[in-house]
Amino acid sequence: MERRRPQIAPSPPVSRRKAAAAASQEWLVVPAAGEQRAGEFGRHRIMEMTGLPARDLRMLDPLLSYPSTILGRDRAIVVNLEHVRAIVTAAEVLVRDPSNPRLRPFLQELHARLALPDAVTTNPATDGGDDQGNVPISGSAKIPPFEFKVLEVCLEHTSKCMETETSVLESEAYPALDELTTKVSTSNLDDVRQIKNRLVQLSGRVQKVRDDIEHLLDDDTDMCEMYLTRKLAFQGVNNESSVNVDSNKHAFPDHDHDHEKEEEDRGGDTASSHGSSACVKHVEELEMLLEAYFVEFDGTLNKLCHLRDYVDNTENYINLMLDKKQNQLLQMGVMLTTATVVVTAGIVVVSLFGMNIHIELMADPETPEMARIKNMKFWETTWGTVAGCAAIYLLAIYAGKKSKYLQ
């Protein structure tokens, strides 16, 4: 008796186009020579082109909020500076989300810089680097590698953007702070609060870029990883050496294989050690490039620090003003309380005379002379009570000022 296999209901088909669209990303590929091209590339395709791991590609996703950073990898440089997200190789640069309108000035500057002749694009800040991967133009001038040209454009664009934001913030902050010192109101306080929030955010962004550049300057190995053209040149030299070793092996089959292997390993180690030592010793070109923009970001950060100090001084001044107002209100409260006590003493006198008792002063006058005398005694009592209350009040105020409780 045959068993019937349970039939599984077919799952609804998944659209391959939607899956491919979800996996693909919009990139702009700008080669060192040739026409640029835009298209959608999948993550695996980008990993094959650049040799980057998936965690580095997540850093370039515009939907995710990653702090600014510059990373040197084996075959590429990962640049994540504000809205500039790019992957720089020795032959091309891949720009993420090229349709972003904020990237338009960056792309224009990148095209203009790459279109210039090599002699013109040589930056004075990067001259003097004894780079073996560069080709001399005339005398001691050298052509900067492609990756350094792109990195310089990225740093320059980011520096200009942050400098512009700092200038705008300064133009809005100083008048608002001065107005707040003149008049403390709810609207002025709200304006200063918003300015302070923008100041804190902008300072953190500038500080992050500055710290990344400083970290690169402190580590020659990280800077060495960013010499992509030089590493390609050394790889070519190593490949030629390996080809020569293989040809010698086939040419002399009777040679001792152990001796050949030892010589091959020794040659490979020598080439690799020579490349590493040369790379570590000759990083002046990238060091001077990073140092120049480190100074720019540090100057922008100093402006923001001065603005923050001005905000703190304004807050301290406002607090002193509020403390002074509070002290004045407290003094006014003491004076009003003293006046209330004195008036209460006068009310006691009035209450005593208003009691329903039979005394000679309350009797009806029998003659005009008695009426005149009673009227005179009334005014004497009234003015005496007022004068006594005033004297007690002045005496209390004098005692408060003498004891320095009142100013």
C-alpha positions as CSV (number, residue, x, y, z in Angstrom):
1,M,0.0,0.0,0.0
2,E,1.6,3.2,-1.1
3,R,1.8,6.2,1.2
4,R,0.6,9.5,-0.1
5,R,3.0,12.3,0.4
6,P,1.4,15.4,1.9
7,Q,0.9,18.1,-0.6
8,I,2.4,21.4,0.3
9,A,0.6,24.5,-0.9
10,P,2.9,26.5,-3.2
11,S,4.0,29.8,-1.7
12,P,3.1,32.9,-3.5
13,P,5.9,33.9,-6.1
14,V,8.2,36.6,-5.0
15,S,9.0,39.3,-7.6
16,R,12.6,39.0,-8.6
17,R,12.5,42.6,-9.9
18,K,11.5,43.9,-6.5
19,A,14.1,41.9,-4.8
20,A,16.8,43.1,-7.2
21,A,15.6,46.7,-6.8
22,A,15.8,46.4,-3.0
23,A,19.3,44.9,-3.2
24,S,20.6,47.4,-5.8
25,Q,21.9,50.8,-4.9
26,E,22.3,54.0,-6.9
27,W,26.0,54.8,-7.6
28,L,27.9,57.2,-9.8
29,V,31.2,55.7,-11.1
30,V,33.8,58.4,-12.0
31,P,36.9,56.8,-13.5
32,A,40.3,58.5,-13.6
33,A,40.1,58.6,-17.4
34,G,37.0,58.2,-19.4
35,E,33.3,59.0,-19.1
36,Q,31.5,58.7,-15.9
37,R,28.5,56.3,-15.7
38,A,25.6,56.1,-13.3
39,G,23.7,53.0,-12.5
40,E,22.3,50.6,-9.8
41,F,24.7,48.1,-8.5
42,G,24.0,45.4,-6.0
43,R,26.0,45.0,-2.8
44,H,27.8,41.9,-4.0
45,R,28.8,43.7,-7.2
46,I,30.3,46.6,-5.2
47,M,32.1,44.2,-3.0
48,E,33.7,42.5,-6.0
49,M,34.7,45.9,-7.5
50,T,36.2,47.3,-4.4
51,G,37.0,44.3,-2.2
52,L,35.2,45.9,0.8
53,P,33.3,43.9,3.4
54,A,29.6,44.4,4.0
55,R,30.1,46.3,7.2
56,D,31.9,49.1,5.3
57,L,29.1,49.3,2.7
58,R,26.5,49.7,5.5
59,M,28.5,52.8,6.6
60,L,27.7,54.4,3.3
61,D,24.0,53.8,3.4
62,P,22.2,57.2,3.5
63,L,19.3,55.7,5.4
64,L,21.6,54.9,8.3
65,S,23.2,57.4,10.5
66,Y,26.9,56.7,10.8
67,P,29.4,59.2,12.1
68,S,32.0,60.7,9.7
69,T,35.0,58.5,9.1
70,I,37.8,57.8,6.6
71,L,39.0,54.2,6.4
72,G,41.9,52.8,4.4
73,R,41.4,49.2,3.1
74,D,43.4,46.9,0.9
75,R,42.0,48.0,-2.4
76,A,39.9,51.1,-1.6
77,I,39.4,54.1,0.7
78,V,36.0,54.5,2.4
79,V,35.0,58.1,2.7
80,N,32.0,59.0,4.8
81,L,32.1,62.8,5.4
82,E,28.7,64.4,6.1
83,H,26.7,63.9,2.9
84,V,29.7,62.7,0.8
85,R,29.7,59.0,0.8
86,A,32.2,57.5,-1.7
87,I,34.5,54.6,-2.3
88,V,37.9,55.5,-3.8
89,T,40.0,53.0,-5.6
90,A,43.2,53.5,-7.6
91,A,41.4,53.9,-10.9
92,E,37.9,55.2,-10.1
93,V,35.6,56.6,-7.4
94,L,32.1,55.4,-6.6
95,V,29.8,58.0,-5.2
96,R,26.7,56.9,-3.3
97,D,23.3,58.6,-3.9
98,P,24.5,60.9,-6.7
99,S,20.9,62.3,-7.1
100,N,21.3,64.1,-3.8
101,P,21.2,67.9,-4.6
102,R,23.7,68.6,-1.8
103,L,26.3,66.5,-3.8
104,R,26.0,68.7,-6.9
105,P,28.8,71.1,-5.9
106,F,31.0,68.2,-4.9
107,L,30.5,66.4,-8.2
108,Q,31.2,69.6,-10.2
109,E,34.4,70.2,-8.2
110,L,35.4,66.5,-8.7
111,H,34.9,66.7,-12.4
112,A,36.8,70.0,-12.7
113,R,39.7,68.7,-10.6
114,L,40.1,65.4,-12.5
115,A,39.9,67.3,-15.9
116,L,42.8,69.5,-15.0
117,P,46.3,68.5,-16.1
118,D,48.4,66.7,-13.5
119,A,50.9,69.5,-13.3
120,V,48.1,71.9,-12.3
121,T,46.4,69.6,-9.9
122,T,49.6,69.2,-7.9
123,N,48.8,70.7,-4.5
124,P,51.5,72.7,-2.8
125,A,50.5,71.0,0.5
126,T,51.3,67.6,-1.0
127,D,54.5,68.5,-2.8
128,G,57.8,67.1,-1.5
129,G,56.4,63.6,-0.8
130,D,58.9,61.0,-1.8
131,D,56.3,58.6,-3.2
132,Q,57.6,55.7,-5.3
133,G,54.2,55.3,-6.9
134,N,54.2,58.8,-8.4
135,V,55.7,59.9,-11.7
136,P,57.9,63.1,-11.7
137,I,56.8,65.9,-13.9
138,S,59.7,68.3,-13.9
139,G,62.4,68.7,-11.4
140,S,61.1,67.6,-7.9
141,A,57.4,68.0,-8.7
142,K,55.3,64.9,-8.6
143,I,51.9,63.9,-9.8
144,P,49.5,63.1,-6.9
145,P,47.9,59.7,-7.1
146,F,44.2,59.5,-8.2
147,E,43.0,58.5,-4.8
148,F,44.6,61.6,-3.2
149,K,43.0,63.9,-5.7
150,V,39.6,62.5,-4.8
151,L,40.3,62.5,-1.1
152,E,41.4,66.2,-1.3
153,V,38.2,67.1,-3.1
154,C,36.2,65.3,-0.4
155,L,38.0,67.0,2.5
156,E,37.8,70.4,0.7
157,H,34.1,70.1,0.1
158,T,33.4,69.0,3.7
159,S,35.5,71.8,5.0
160,K,33.7,74.4,2.9
161,C,30.3,73.1,4.0
162,M,31.2,73.2,7.7
163,E,32.8,76.6,7.4
164,T,29.7,77.9,5.7
165,E,27.5,76.5,8.4
166,T,29.7,78.0,11.0
167,S,29.6,81.5,9.4
168,V,25.8,81.3,9.1
169,L,25.5,80.3,12.7
170,E,27.8,83.1,13.9
171,S,25.8,85.7,11.9
172,E,22.6,84.5,13.7
173,A,24.0,83.8,17.1
174,Y,25.9,87.0,18.1
175,P,22.9,89.4,17.4
176,A,20.5,87.1,19.1
177,L,22.8,86.8,22.2
178,D,23.3,90.6,22.3
179,E,19.5,91.1,22.1
180,L,18.9,88.7,24.9
181,T,21.3,90.6,27.2
182,T,19.2,93.8,26.4
183,K,15.8,92.2,26.8
184,V,15.1,88.9,28.4
185,S,11.9,87.6,26.8
186,T,10.4,84.2,25.9
187,S,11.0,84.6,22.2
188,N,14.7,85.6,22.7
189,L,15.3,82.7,25.0
190,D,13.7,80.3,22.5
191,D,16.0,81.7,19.7
192,V,19.1,81.2,21.8
193,R,18.0,77.7,22.8
194,Q,17.7,76.7,19.1
195,I,21.0,78.3,18.3
196,K,22.7,76.4,21.1
197,N,21.3,73.1,19.9
198,R,22.7,73.8,16.4
199,L,26.0,74.8,17.9
200,V,26.3,71.5,19.9
201,Q,25.4,69.4,16.8
202,L,27.8,71.3,14.5
203,S,30.6,71.2,17.0
204,G,30.2,67.4,17.4
205,R,30.4,66.9,13.6
206,V,33.5,69.0,13.2
207,Q,35.1,67.4,16.2
208,K,34.5,63.9,14.7
209,V,36.1,64.8,11.4
210,R,39.0,66.5,13.1
211,D,39.6,63.5,15.4
212,D,39.5,61.1,12.4
213,I,42.2,63.1,10.6
214,E,44.3,63.3,13.8
215,H,44.0,59.5,14.2
216,L,45.2,59.0,10.7
217,L,48.1,61.4,11.2
218,D,49.2,59.5,14.4
219,D,49.3,56.1,12.7
220,D,51.7,55.7,9.7
221,T,50.3,52.2,9.0
222,D,46.8,53.6,8.4
223,M,48.2,56.2,6.1
224,C,50.2,53.5,4.3
225,E,47.0,51.6,3.6
226,M,45.6,54.6,1.7
227,Y,48.4,54.5,-0.9
228,L,46.4,52.4,-3.4
229,T,48.5,53.3,-6.5
230,R,51.7,52.4,-4.7
231,K,50.3,49.1,-3.5
232,L,49.3,48.2,-7.0
233,A,52.8,49.0,-8.2
234,F,54.4,46.7,-5.5
235,Q,51.9,44.0,-6.4
236,G,53.0,44.3,-10.1
237,V,56.6,44.0,-9.0
238,N,55.9,40.9,-6.9
239,N,54.0,39.3,-9.7
240,E,56.9,39.8,-12.1
241,S,59.2,38.3,-9.5
242,S,57.0,35.3,-9.1
243,V,56.8,34.9,-12.9
244,N,60.6,34.9,-13.1
245,V,60.9,32.4,-10.3
246,D,58.5,30.1,-12.1
247,S,60.4,30.4,-15.4
248,N,63.7,29.6,-13.7
249,K,62.1,26.6,-12.1
250,H,61.1,25.2,-15.4
251,A,64.4,26.1,-17.0
252,F,66.4,24.1,-14.4
253,P,64.4,21.0,-13.5
254,D,67.4,19.3,-11.8
255,H,67.9,22.1,-9.3
256,D,67.2,21.4,-5.7
257,H,63.6,22.2,-5.0
258,D,64.2,23.0,-1.3
259,H,66.8,25.5,-2.3
260,E,64.5,27.1,-4.8
261,K,61.7,27.3,-2.3
262,E,64.0,28.9,0.2
263,E,65.1,31.5,-2.3
264,E,61.6,32.2,-3.4
265,D,60.4,32.7,0.2
266,R,63.4,34.9,0.9
267,G,62.7,37.0,-2.2
268,G,59.0,37.4,-1.4
269,D,59.8,38.4,2.2
270,T,62.4,40.9,1.0
271,A,60.0,42.5,-1.4
272,S,57.1,42.7,1.1
273,S,59.4,44.1,3.8
274,H,60.9,46.5,1.4
275,G,57.4,47.6,0.3
276,S,56.2,48.0,3.9
277,S,59.3,49.9,5.1
278,A,59.2,52.2,2.0
279,C,55.5,52.8,2.5
280,V,55.9,53.7,6.2
281,K,58.9,55.9,5.5
282,H,57.3,57.8,2.6
283,V,53.9,59.0,3.8
284,E,54.9,62.7,3.7
285,E,52.6,63.4,0.8
286,L,49.4,62.1,2.5
287,E,50.6,63.5,5.8
288,M,50.9,67.0,4.5
289,L,47.6,66.7,2.8
290,L,45.8,65.6,6.0
291,E,47.8,68.2,8.0
292,A,46.5,71.0,5.8
293,Y,42.9,70.1,6.3
294,F,43.4,69.2,9.9
295,V,44.4,72.9,10.4
296,E,41.2,74.0,8.6
297,F,38.9,71.8,10.6
298,D,40.7,72.8,13.8
299,G,40.2,76.5,12.9
300,T,36.5,75.9,12.3
301,L,36.3,74.1,15.7
302,N,38.0,77.0,17.4
303,K,35.4,79.4,16.0
304,L,32.7,77.2,17.4
305,C,34.5,77.0,20.7
306,H,34.6,80.8,20.8
307,L,30.9,81.0,20.0
308,R,30.2,78.4,22.8
309,D,32.2,80.5,25.2
310,Y,30.2,83.6,24.2
311,V,26.9,81.6,24.8
312,D,28.2,80.5,28.2
313,N,29.2,84.0,29.1
314,T,25.8,85.3,28.0
315,E,24.0,82.7,30.1
316,N,26.1,83.6,33.1
317,Y,25.3,87.3,32.6
318,I,21.6,86.5,32.3
319,N,21.8,84.4,35.5
320,L,23.4,87.3,37.3
321,M,20.7,89.6,36.0
322,L,18.0,87.2,37.2
323,D,19.7,86.9,40.6
324,K,19.8,90.6,40.9
325,K,16.1,90.9,40.1
326,Q,15.3,88.1,42.6
327,N,17.3,90.0,45.3
328,Q,15.4,93.2,44.5
329,L,12.1,91.3,44.8
330,L,13.1,89.8,48.1
331,Q,14.1,93.3,49.4
332,M,10.7,94.7,48.2
333,G,9.0,91.8,50.0
334,V,10.8,92.6,53.2
335,M,9.9,96.2,53.0
336,L,6.3,95.5,52.3
337,T,6.2,93.0,55.2
338,T,7.6,95.7,57.5
339,A,5.0,98.2,56.2
340,T,2.3,95.6,56.9
341,V,3.5,95.1,60.5
342,V,3.6,98.9,61.1
343,V,0.1,99.4,59.6
344,T,-1.1,96.6,61.8
345,A,0.1,98.5,64.8
346,G,-1.9,101.5,63.7
347,I,-4.9,99.3,63.2
348,V,-4.6,98.2,66.8
349,V,-4.8,101.8,68.0
350,V,-7.9,102.4,65.8
351,S,-9.4,99.2,67.1
352,L,-8.9,100.3,70.7
353,F,-10.6,103.6,70.0
354,G,-13.4,101.9,68.1
355,M,-14.5,99.7,71.0
356,N,-18.0,100.3,72.3
357,I,-17.2,101.5,75.8
358,H,-18.5,104.5,77.8
359,I,-15.7,107.0,78.5
360,E,-15.6,110.7,78.8
361,L,-14.0,111.1,75.4
362,M,-17.0,109.3,73.8
363,A,-19.6,111.5,75.5
364,D,-21.4,114.1,73.5
365,P,-20.0,117.6,74.0
366,E,-22.3,120.0,75.9
367,T,-20.7,123.3,74.9
368,P,-18.9,124.5,71.8
369,E,-15.7,124.7,73.7
370,M,-15.9,121.0,74.7
371,A,-16.6,120.1,71.0
372,R,-13.5,122.0,70.0
373,I,-11.4,120.3,72.5
374,K,-12.7,116.8,71.5
375,N,-12.0,117.6,67.9
376,M,-8.5,118.7,68.7
377,K,-7.8,115.5,70.7
378,F,-9.1,113.4,67.8
379,W,-6.6,114.9,65.3
380,E,-3.8,114.7,67.9
381,T,-4.5,111.0,68.3
382,T,-4.7,110.4,64.5
383,W,-1.6,112.2,63.6
384,G,0.3,110.8,66.5
385,T,-0.6,107.3,65.4
386,V,0.5,108.0,61.8
387,A,3.7,109.6,63.0
388,G,4.4,106.7,65.3
389,C,3.8,104.1,62.6
390,A,6.1,106.1,60.2
391,A,8.8,106.3,62.8
392,I,8.7,102.6,63.5
393,Y,8.9,101.8,59.8
394,L,11.9,104.1,59.2
395,L,13.6,102.6,62.3
396,A,13.0,99.1,60.9
397,I,14.4,100.0,57.5
398,Y,17.5,101.7,59.1
399,A,18.1,98.6,61.2
400,G,17.9,96.4,58.1
401,K,20.4,98.5,56.1
402,K,22.7,98.8,59.0
403,S,22.8,95.0,59.3
404,K,23.2,94.8,55.5
405,Y,20.1,92.8,55.0
406,L,18.8,95.6,52.8
407,Q,20.7,97.7,50.3
